[in-house]
Amino acid sequence: MDALRLLEPAGLVFGRDAHGAVEAGLAHWLAGGPAAFTLARLIEGDAARMVRAADVPADWLDVLARVTAPLPSADLAPGPQVMGILNVTPDSFSDGGRHFGAEAAIRAGIAMITAGAGLLDIGGESTRPGSGVVTPEEEWARIAPVLAELRIQSDVALSVDTRNAGTMSASLGMGAALINDISALLHDPYALAVVADAGCPVVLMHMRGTPQTMQQFATYDDVAVDVTRELAARIDEAVANGIARDRIIVDPGIGFAKNAAQNIEMMRRLPILANLGCRVLLGTSRKRVLGEMAGVPVASDRDPATIASSLPGLELGNTILRVHNVPAMMQALRVWQGLWTCDKPGR
């Protein structure tokens, strides 16, 4: 679909700026609403103004050239899903140590499933800024008993959060359904082949550098455009190596290689990810930027901010919301669905 078809025939759209008008138009088009309805919703009192199609930056339009509805993920349930975060680590930024140990992690996982999580994401290595490196052997030792027991106790899709090919292979062999790689399959040279051979869904997250170095690379011309382009390159590489496009999920990497202003801009302009044609995973849960915005210094107190920053992502369709507090997010999701089901076919 040509992105400019979202604009009024006269070449005018209503919105606060060209980015907001066109990107919000994409989101509502994907949700099944006509462009005219979308553009009317963008009017915000005195803040509204008309934006000419020509005002959209020329070097920005190429990102809007291949707008498609997000593909449903093969082997995963369609529609919005809540993914529970299960960190089997002593040093994660929000819940480090709380689930460190198989028994505690298994109890927490079952509680998340009972609360309605459609997926669980099990991680054995903290990837917060400046975190220490964990060997693949130690990572697997943390994950294995949790994955094995949860696979016995539930049929909920289990994801493993890892950048190591050996951990990916072992996890898939033990029944994991999904690989979630913060490096978008760049960290380990064997990762692409492991995922392609398994034929499993995979999350490609946007990041530059490593968790230890990423904040050195937080320089962008336009963060939303640059992130979209870089994710598109990783999708192309994955497809070229035998990973089916309908098995690729993208994550904009909130909090990774981005400063506070860039994280806010990326969250504000999430609809631009529609151009990738892939399902989106959104992980804002308890991130530092939310604490700065809300004035909440303690990570575990940021669940209301997590909900506020997560729900707009549902405009993209089939979105996966990755959160620490599953009961709170499920409650918000059910209300959102109840309010908007009649307006958003297929939700």
PyMOL commands that set and color helices and strands:
alter all, ss='L'
color gray80, all
select helices_A, chain A and resi 3-6+18-30+35-41+45-47+53-55+58-64+102-115+136-153+165-173+191-198+214-217+223-240+245-247+260-268+270-276+288-294+299-301+303-316+326-340
alter helices_A, ss='H'
color red, helices_A
select strands_A, chain A and resi 12-15+49-52+81-87+119-123+157-161+178-181+202-205+248-251+279-282+320-323
alter strands_A, ss='S'
color yellow, strands_A
deselect
rebuild
show_as cartoon
